[in-house]
């Protein structure tokens, strides 16, 4: 029998519910601990009340475990029954106690704070390795950034953008509102006027796809917009761009900013969720990117402007790129935190 079952998101939220309702007191099944991890609280597994007994097989006297706002909510059931609840960043753990971020579940979490914690996700640093990545035009490292310059030149050629030293801002995302696309739309021309080029890759809502296609049509020498998801192109943008724009309205963790750091591409992010936990503004100590606090287009524009001014100071920019590439956001750090939690649940000493 396992010591611990770690369930992820609403699709497996019934595991701790079934364990507590049917198995907890059966011989041989006692003392199994359950952990429930939230990657995005927006997706909760909501159904009509009729499924509770007929489909899920939950006795009616356990209705309160799953009932929430007049329907069955699988994620709420996991909150009630799991021994620990984790999220994918420390900031997201306290953000989801706020109605602005919780998509209605803050009331279910308020009295569960004692078992709620957040661990920042990690990335596969072997896959995303600028020294060995076979998809790059030229490999590079903190010892020599010459290869990154060659990657940039190749990307400009591939995307048919005008040659020149102006910074390329990469955007790789789903085109949905909570990714901050509205902010980008509002001041896109202003960012171009700062002297920036854009390499954009993604898909989503048609209104955003059409906007980026129009910008690429109007500014073909400065803007490239590729609709869809092409992993190889994504890797080339991560490694070749100078900056990476991620102005999310909410971001439970975010991996794109960690990948861009790995390739020496400086993130420009809004301070929310895992973006707040992983990116520190270059205007302060140990900076590795540029941040802004409020969900406001001109605050984002100011962050881009500061990044452009920093970029124009070549020695300072080179030092920032090297410092960013030395950041450790590997899974080894996150794994240690999870192992510590598992040991705590099993009653083992740290």
C-alpha positions as CSV (number, residue, x, y, z in Angstrom):
1,X,0.0,0.0,0.0
2,X,1.3,3.5,-0.7
3,X,2.2,5.9,2.1
4,X,1.0,8.9,0.1
5,X,-1.2,9.5,-2.9
6,X,-0.6,12.9,-4.5
7,X,-3.6,13.9,-6.7
8,X,-3.5,16.7,-9.3
9,X,-6.4,18.9,-10.2
10,X,-10.2,18.2,-10.5
11,X,-9.6,15.1,-12.7
12,X,-8.3,13.1,-9.7
13,X,-10.0,15.1,-6.9
14,X,-12.3,12.2,-6.1
15,X,-9.4,10.0,-4.9
16,X,-9.2,11.6,-1.4
17,X,-13.0,11.7,-1.3
18,X,-13.4,8.0,-2.1
19,X,-10.6,7.1,0.3
20,X,-12.2,9.0,3.2
21,X,-15.7,7.7,2.4
22,X,-15.1,4.1,1.6
23,X,-11.5,2.9,2.4
24,X,-10.0,4.8,5.3
25,X,-11.3,2.4,7.9
26,X,-10.8,-0.8,6.0
27,X,-8.1,-3.3,7.1
28,X,-4.9,-2.7,5.1
29,X,-6.0,0.7,3.8
30,X,-5.6,2.6,7.0
31,X,-3.1,5.5,7.4
32,X,-2.7,6.3,3.7
33,X,-2.2,10.1,3.4
34,X,-3.5,12.2,0.5
35,X,-2.1,15.4,-1.0
36,X,-4.1,17.5,-3.5
37,X,-2.2,19.8,-5.9
38,X,-3.9,22.7,-7.6
39,X,-2.4,23.8,-10.9
40,X,-5.2,26.2,-11.8
41,X,-8.2,26.8,-9.5
42,X,-10.3,27.9,-12.5
43,X,-11.0,24.3,-13.5
44,X,-12.9,22.8,-10.7
45,X,-15.0,19.8,-12.0
46,X,-18.5,21.2,-11.5
47,X,-21.6,19.0,-12.2
48,X,-25.3,18.9,-11.4
49,X,-26.3,17.4,-8.0
50,X,-27.9,14.5,-9.7
51,X,-24.5,12.9,-10.4
52,X,-23.6,12.6,-6.7
53,X,-25.3,9.3,-6.0
54,X,-26.2,7.9,-9.4
55,X,-22.9,8.4,-11.2
56,X,-20.3,9.0,-8.4
57,X,-21.8,6.6,-6.0
58,X,-21.4,8.9,-3.0
59,X,-24.0,8.2,-0.3
60,X,-26.4,11.1,0.2
61,X,-25.3,11.6,3.8
62,X,-21.9,12.7,2.5
63,X,-23.5,15.3,0.2
64,X,-21.9,18.2,2.1
65,X,-18.4,17.0,1.1
66,X,-19.0,17.9,-2.5
67,X,-21.9,20.3,-2.6
68,X,-20.9,23.9,-3.3
69,X,-23.0,26.8,-4.6
70,X,-25.8,24.4,-5.6
71,X,-23.8,21.9,-7.6
72,X,-21.2,19.1,-7.2
73,X,-17.7,20.6,-7.1
74,X,-15.0,17.9,-7.2
75,X,-12.2,20.3,-6.2
76,X,-14.1,21.4,-3.1
77,X,-14.5,17.7,-2.2
78,X,-10.7,17.3,-2.3
79,X,-10.3,20.4,-0.1
80,X,-12.5,18.8,2.5
81,X,-10.8,15.4,2.5
82,X,-7.1,15.7,1.6
83,X,-4.5,15.8,4.3
84,X,-2.6,18.6,2.5
85,X,-3.3,21.0,-0.3
86,X,-0.5,22.4,-2.4
87,X,-0.3,24.9,-5.2
88,X,2.4,25.4,-7.8
89,X,3.8,28.6,-6.2
90,X,3.9,30.2,-2.7
91,X,2.2,33.4,-4.0
92,X,-0.7,31.5,-5.7
93,X,-1.3,29.7,-2.3
94,X,-2.4,33.0,-0.7
95,X,-3.8,34.5,-3.9
96,X,-6.5,31.9,-4.1
97,X,-7.8,32.9,-0.7
98,X,-8.9,36.2,-2.5
99,X,-12.1,36.2,-4.5
100,X,-10.2,38.0,-7.4
101,X,-8.2,34.8,-8.0
102,X,-10.3,32.0,-6.6
103,X,-13.1,31.6,-9.2
104,X,-15.5,31.3,-6.3
105,X,-13.7,28.7,-4.1
106,X,-12.1,31.2,-1.6
107,X,-14.9,30.4,0.9
108,X,-14.1,26.7,0.7
109,X,-10.4,27.4,1.4
110,X,-10.7,30.0,4.1
111,X,-10.9,27.4,6.9
112,X,-8.5,25.0,5.2
113,X,-5.5,27.4,5.3
114,X,-3.8,25.2,8.0
115,X,-3.2,22.5,5.3
116,X,-2.5,24.8,2.3
117,X,1.0,25.5,1.0
118,X,2.7,26.4,-2.2
119,X,5.8,25.0,-3.9
120,X,7.2,26.7,-7.0
121,X,7.3,24.3,-10.0
122,X,10.6,23.6,-11.8
123,X,11.7,23.0,-15.4
124,X,13.8,20.2,-17.0
125,X,17.2,21.9,-17.2
126,X,18.6,19.1,-19.4
127,X,16.0,19.6,-22.1
128,X,16.2,23.4,-21.9
129,X,20.0,23.6,-22.0
130,X,21.6,26.4,-24.2
131,X,24.9,24.5,-24.2
132,X,23.5,21.3,-25.7
133,X,20.1,22.1,-27.3
134,X,20.2,20.7,-30.8
135,X,17.4,23.0,-32.0
136,X,19.6,26.1,-31.6
137,X,21.5,27.7,-34.5
138,X,24.5,28.0,-32.2
139,X,24.9,26.8,-28.6
140,X,26.0,29.2,-26.0
141,X,26.7,29.5,-22.2
142,X,27.5,32.0,-19.5
143,X,31.1,31.7,-20.6
144,X,30.4,33.0,-24.1
145,X,27.2,34.6,-25.3
146,X,28.4,34.8,-28.9
147,X,26.1,31.9,-29.9
148,X,23.1,33.8,-28.6
149,X,23.8,36.6,-31.0
150,X,24.0,34.1,-33.9
151,X,20.7,32.6,-32.8
152,X,19.1,36.1,-32.9
153,X,20.4,36.8,-36.4
154,X,19.1,33.5,-37.6
155,X,15.7,34.2,-36.0
156,X,15.4,37.6,-37.7
157,X,16.1,35.9,-41.0
158,X,13.7,33.0,-40.3
159,X,10.9,35.4,-39.4
160,X,11.7,37.9,-42.2
161,X,12.3,40.7,-39.7
162,X,14.5,43.7,-40.4
163,X,18.2,43.2,-39.4
164,X,19.5,45.4,-36.7
165,X,20.4,45.5,-33.0
166,X,17.0,46.5,-31.7
167,X,15.7,44.2,-29.0
168,X,13.4,41.3,-29.9
169,X,10.6,40.8,-27.4
170,X,9.3,37.2,-27.5
171,X,5.6,36.3,-26.7
172,X,4.7,32.6,-26.5
173,X,1.3,32.1,-25.0
174,X,-2.3,31.1,-25.3
175,X,-4.3,34.1,-26.6
176,X,-6.8,34.4,-23.8
177,X,-7.6,37.3,-21.6
178,X,-6.0,36.1,-18.3
179,X,-2.6,36.0,-20.1
180,X,-2.7,39.8,-20.3
181,X,-3.2,40.1,-24.1
182,X,-5.5,43.1,-23.5
183,X,-2.6,45.1,-22.0
184,X,-0.4,44.2,-25.0
185,X,-3.1,45.3,-27.4
186,X,-3.6,48.6,-25.7
187,X,0.1,49.8,-25.9
188,X,1.5,47.7,-28.7
189,X,2.2,50.6,-31.0
190,X,3.9,52.4,-28.1
191,X,6.2,49.4,-27.5
192,X,7.1,49.4,-31.2
193,X,7.9,53.2,-31.0
194,X,10.4,52.4,-28.2
195,X,12.4,50.6,-30.8
196,X,11.4,47.0,-30.2
197,X,10.6,44.0,-32.5
198,X,8.3,41.2,-31.7
199,X,8.4,37.4,-32.3
200,X,4.9,36.1,-31.4
201,X,3.7,32.5,-31.3
202,X,0.4,31.2,-30.0
203,X,-3.2,30.6,-30.6
204,X,-6.5,31.2,-28.8
205,X,-9.4,33.6,-29.1
206,X,-10.0,34.9,-32.6
207,X,-10.0,38.5,-31.6
208,X,-6.4,38.2,-30.3
209,X,-5.3,36.1,-33.2
210,X,-6.6,38.7,-35.7
211,X,-5.0,41.5,-33.7
212,X,-1.5,40.0,-33.9
213,X,-2.0,39.1,-37.6
214,X,-3.0,42.7,-38.3
215,X,0.1,44.0,-36.4
216,X,2.4,41.7,-38.5
217,X,0.7,42.9,-41.7
218,X,1.1,46.6,-40.7
219,X,4.7,46.2,-39.4
220,X,6.2,43.3,-41.4
221,X,9.8,44.4,-40.7
222,X,9.2,44.6,-36.9
223,X,6.5,42.1,-36.0
224,X,6.2,38.3,-36.7
225,X,3.0,36.5,-35.6
226,X,2.7,32.7,-36.0
227,X,-0.7,31.3,-35.1
228,X,-0.5,27.8,-33.6
229,X,2.0,26.0,-31.5
230,X,5.3,24.9,-33.0
231,X,7.6,23.6,-30.3
232,X,10.8,24.0,-32.3
233,X,10.0,27.6,-33.1
234,X,9.1,28.2,-29.5
235,X,12.6,27.0,-28.5
236,X,14.2,29.3,-31.1
237,X,12.3,32.3,-29.8
238,X,13.2,31.5,-26.2
239,X,16.8,31.3,-27.1
240,X,17.1,34.1,-29.6
241,X,14.9,36.9,-28.2
242,X,16.3,39.5,-25.9
243,X,13.2,39.8,-23.7
244,X,10.2,37.8,-22.9
245,X,6.8,39.5,-22.2
246,X,4.4,37.8,-19.8
247,X,1.9,40.3,-18.4
248,X,-0.5,37.8,-16.9
249,X,-3.7,38.7,-15.1
250,X,-3.1,35.5,-13.1
251,X,-0.4,32.9,-13.3
252,X,-0.4,30.0,-10.9
253,X,3.3,29.3,-11.6
254,X,4.4,29.8,-15.2
255,X,7.2,27.9,-16.8
256,X,7.9,30.2,-19.8
257,X,9.7,32.8,-17.6
258,X,12.0,30.1,-16.2
259,X,12.7,28.7,-19.7
260,X,13.5,32.2,-21.0
261,X,15.9,32.8,-18.0
262,X,17.6,29.5,-18.9
263,X,18.4,30.9,-22.4
264,X,19.4,34.4,-21.2
265,X,16.2,36.0,-22.4
266,X,15.1,38.5,-19.8
267,X,11.5,38.3,-18.6
268,X,9.1,41.3,-18.3
269,X,6.3,40.1,-16.1
270,X,3.4,41.2,-13.9
271,X,3.9,40.4,-10.2
272,X,1.4,37.7,-9.8
273,X,1.6,34.0,-8.7
274,X,4.7,32.2,-9.7
275,X,5.9,35.2,-11.7
276,X,6.2,37.1,-8.5
277,X,8.1,34.2,-6.9
278,X,10.6,33.7,-9.7
279,X,11.3,37.1,-11.2
280,X,13.0,40.0,-9.3
281,X,13.2,43.5,-10.8
282,X,16.6,44.5,-12.2
283,X,16.2,47.8,-10.4
284,X,16.8,46.1,-7.1
285,X,19.2,43.5,-5.7
286,X,19.8,40.2,-7.5
287,X,17.5,41.3,-10.3
288,X,16.8,38.8,-13.2
289,X,14.0,40.6,-15.1
290,X,11.6,43.5,-15.1
291,X,8.3,43.6,-13.2
292,X,5.2,45.7,-12.7
293,X,2.5,45.4,-10.0
294,X,-0.9,46.6,-11.2
295,X,-2.8,45.1,-14.1
296,X,-2.4,48.3,-16.1
297,X,-1.1,48.7,-19.7
298,X,1.0,51.8,-19.0
299,X,2.7,50.2,-16.0
300,X,3.6,47.3,-18.3
301,X,4.8,49.8,-20.9
302,X,7.0,51.4,-18.2
303,X,8.6,48.0,-17.5
304,X,9.3,47.6,-21.2
305,X,10.8,51.0,-21.4
306,X,13.1,50.3,-18.4
307,X,14.1,47.1,-20.0
308,X,14.9,48.9,-23.3
309,X,17.0,51.5,-21.5
310,X,18.9,48.7,-19.7
311,X,19.4,46.9,-23.0
312,X,21.0,50.0,-24.5
313,X,23.7,49.8,-21.8
314,X,25.5,46.8,-23.3
315,X,27.9,46.0,-20.4
316,X,25.1,46.1,-17.9
317,X,22.8,44.0,-20.1
318,X,25.4,41.4,-20.6
319,X,25.9,41.1,-16.8
320,X,22.1,40.8,-16.4
321,X,21.9,38.0,-19.0
322,X,24.7,36.0,-17.4
323,X,23.1,36.4,-13.9
324,X,19.7,35.3,-15.3
325,X,21.2,32.2,-16.9
326,X,22.7,31.2,-13.5
327,X,19.3,31.1,-11.8
328,X,18.4,27.6,-10.6
329,X,14.7,26.7,-11.3
330,X,15.4,23.0,-11.7
331,X,13.0,20.3,-10.4
332,X,15.6,19.3,-7.8
333,X,14.7,22.3,-5.7
334,X,10.9,21.7,-6.0
335,X,11.4,17.9,-5.3
336,X,13.1,18.6,-2.0
337,X,10.2,20.6,-0.9
338,X,7.7,17.9,-1.8
339,X,9.8,15.2,-0.1
340,X,9.9,17.3,3.0
341,X,6.1,17.5,3.0
342,X,5.8,13.8,2.4
343,X,8.1,13.1,5.3
344,X,6.1,15.4,7.5
345,X,2.9,13.5,6.6
346,X,4.5,10.2,7.3
347,X,5.8,11.4,10.7
348,X,9.4,11.1,9.7
349,X,12.1,13.5,10.9
350,X,13.4,16.0,8.4
